[in-house]
Amino acid sequence: MAVGETGNGTVYKGSIERVNIMKTVNVVAAIICNGSKYFATQRGYGEFKDWWEFPGGKIEPNETPEEALHREIKEELDIEITIDTHLVTVDYDYPKFHLHMYCYLCHVSSGEPTLIEAESARWLSKEELSSVNWLPADILVVMKLVGGTVKQ
């Protein structure tokens, strides 16, 4: 069977089967630790309003994931962080896009978190991580934190 591309993001295999290529969104997430607790934020906007996530955002062109993480956390929480280590990279297919998320364990190096975009935030222990409604991709990060397996 022949494979062809239409130029609009749709790939055709043979004469009948059609496969849509989803847009990939590259993002970063900070798993900010304070002792044995993790900082989680509740979205205050959009399709996933009221769902919980680890703070972060999109990687801009010509930015490394680490640069994006520092920028996003300053924009969202008005704090400086130190990146301790890469925890996991999550790939997740949402209905309208593919998410590629670099997740880093971090700690606050300067300031107190101020919610600029989120509607709420909580410091959660490992035992409390299951007490909030996480975004689907962030559930994979939570699994990694509590000892589950996630492909890297």
Buried (B, 14 or more C-beta within 10 A) or exposed (E): EEEEEEEEEEEBEEEEEEEEEEEEBBBBBBBBBEEEBBBBBBBEEEEBEEBBBBBBBEBEEEBEBBEBBBBBBBEBBBBEBEBEEEBBBBEBEBEEEBBBBBBBBBBBEEEEBEBEBBEEBBBBEEEEBEEBEBBEBBBBBBBBBEEEEBEE
